[in-house]
Amino acid sequence: MSSEDGASNNERLLAAARDDNEEMLTEVFEQGGFDINFQDGLGNTGTAVALLSTNLIKPSAALHYAASLGSTDVLELILEHEECDVDPINRLEKATPLHLAVRIEDPELRVLVVSSLLDAGANTGIKDKNGDTVVEVAAGDVQVLALIRKARAQAAVSLDDVASDDDASGSGSGSDDD
């Protein structure tokens, strides 16, 4: 029995994220029996976060793999899953997938992955083990910083809309009573 055949769907989920294997991920989704926020307890295998070329990071979820490796097809499928936690924190760096995405070397791929995570609601205020938010990690990257500012502005507008709706939803129409 090959390791892929004997792998749990959680392990296959991580493998799909590492390899940007949309077909495998779709199979896992169809079969069920997985946790979209599954954390690997085995640590780095050396290829898990190849872009950082270090064994110091221990990605904790498929989303970490997909984000850090720029596995865009799988990233989008994971983000669309209704139970996906867009801000899981890994163990060694205390980093979110967004922290890892802003470190992708290829500028176009970095912008694409960061944009996807921000569109999915990634929190830009979470600090890693060094006390850095993604703004500090992305310092100097004008495109990524612009995406972060835009996401923060949209979140603020959305919160204002919610507050306004709550304030206006009193009794009746309210508009003719003044």
ZAMARGU-4260 file (C-alpha; in steps of 0.2 Angstrom, whole numbers, plus 5000, padded with zeros to 4 digits):
<rodrens>
0) 5000/5000/5000 | 5008/5017/4995 | 5008/5031/5008 | 4996/5041/4998 | 4983/5026/4998
5) 4985/5024/5016 | 4985/5042/5021 | 4971/5049/5030 | 4960/5063/5022 | 4968/5075/5033
10) 4986/5070/5027 | 4979/5070/5009 | 4973/5088/5012 | 4990/5094/5017 | 4998/5085/5003
15) 4986/5093/4991 | 4990/5110/4998 | 5009/5107/4997 | 5008/5101/4979 | 4994/5113/4973
20) 4984/5097/4968 | 4967/5103/4965 | 4961/5085/4960 | 4967/5077/4976 | 4959/5091/4986
25) 4942/5089/4977 | 4943/5070/4981 | 4946/5074/4999 | 4931/5086/4999 | 4920/5073/4991
30) 4925/5059/5002 | 4923/5069/5018 | 4931/5063/5034 | 4943/5078/5036 | 4946/5093/5046
35) 4949/5108/5035 | 4959/5116/5049 | 4969/5100/5052 | 4986/5104/5061 | 5001/5093/5057
40) 5010/5087/5072 | 5025/5080/5063 | 5034/5096/5060 | 5043/5101/5044 | 5048/5088/5032
45) 5060/5100/5023 | 5049/5103/5009 | 5034/5110/5018 | 5039/5128/5017 | 5052/5127/5004
50) 5052/5146/5000 | 5059/5150/5017 | 5072/5136/5015 | 5073/5133/5034 | 5067/5120/5046
55) 5062/5133/5059 | 5043/5134/5053 | 5031/5121/5057 | 5015/5125/5046 | 5000/5120/5056
60) 4987/5118/5043 | 4984/5116/5024 | 4980/5134/5023 | 4998/5138/5029 | 5005/5126/5015
65) 4995/5133/5001 | 4998/5151/5006 | 5017/5149/5009 | 5020/5139/4993 | 5008/5149/4982
70) 4997/5135/4978 | 4984/5146/4972 | 4971/5133/4965 | 4971/5124/4981 | 4971/5140/4991
75) 4955/5146/4983 | 4946/5129/4986 | 4952/5129/5005 | 4946/5147/5007 | 4929/5143/4999
80) 4926/5129/5012 | 4913/5135/5025 | 4923/5129/5040 | 4940/5136/5035 | 4948/5146/5048
85) 4958/5160/5038 | 4969/5164/5053 | 4976/5148/5060 | 4992/5151/5069 | 5007/5140/5068
90) 5017/5134/5082 | 5035/5139/5080 | 5033/5156/5072 | 5015/5160/5078 | 5012/5165/5060
95) 4996/5166/5051 | 4995/5161/5032 | 4995/5179/5028 | 5012/5181/5037 | 5019/5167/5026
100) 5011/5174/5010 | 5019/5191/5012 | 5036/5182/5012 | 5033/5174/4995 | 5048/5179/4984
105) 5039/5180/4967 | 5030/5198/4968 | 5015/5193/4957 | 5012/5177/4966 | 5014/5186/4983
110) 5001/5199/4978 | 4989/5186/4971 | 4990/5175/4987 | 4989/5190/4999 | 4974/5197/4990
115) 4965/5180/4991 | 4968/5179/5010 | 4963/5197/5013 | 4947/5194/5002 | 4943/5179/5013
120) 4944/5190/5029 | 4962/5187/5035 | 4966/5197/5050 | 4980/5210/5047 | 4982/5214/5066
125) 4988/5197/5072 | 5006/5197/5079 | 5019/5183/5076 | 5031/5177/5089 | 5042/5193/5085
130) 5027/5204/5089 | 5026/5208/5070 | 5010/5210/5061 | 5009/5208/5042 | 5012/5226/5040
135) 5029/5225/5048 | 5033/5209/5039 | 5029/5217/5022 | 5037/5233/5026 | 5044/5240/5009
140) 5032/5230/4998 | 5021/5244/4991 | 5009/5233/4982 | 5006/5222/4998 | 5004/5237/5009
145) 4991/5245/4998 | 4981/5228/4998 | 4982/5228/5017 | 4977/5247/5018 | 4962/5243/5006
150) 4957/5228/5016 | 4957/5238/5032 | 4947/5252/5025 | 4934/5240/5018 | 4933/5231/5035
155) 4930/5248/5044 | 4917/5253/5031 | 4908/5236/5034 | 4908/5239/5053 | 4901/5256/5051
160) 4887/5249/5040 | 4883/5236/5053 | 4883/5249/5067 | 4872/5260/5056 | 4860/5246/5052
165) 4858/5242/5071 | 4855/5260/5076 | 4842/5262/5063 | 4833/5246/5066 | 4822/5252/5080
170) 4803/5252/5080 | 4793/5255/5063 | 4800/5265/5049 | 4807/5279/5060 | 4809/5290/5045
175) 4792/5299/5047 | 4792/5301/5066 | 4805/5315/5066
</rodrens>
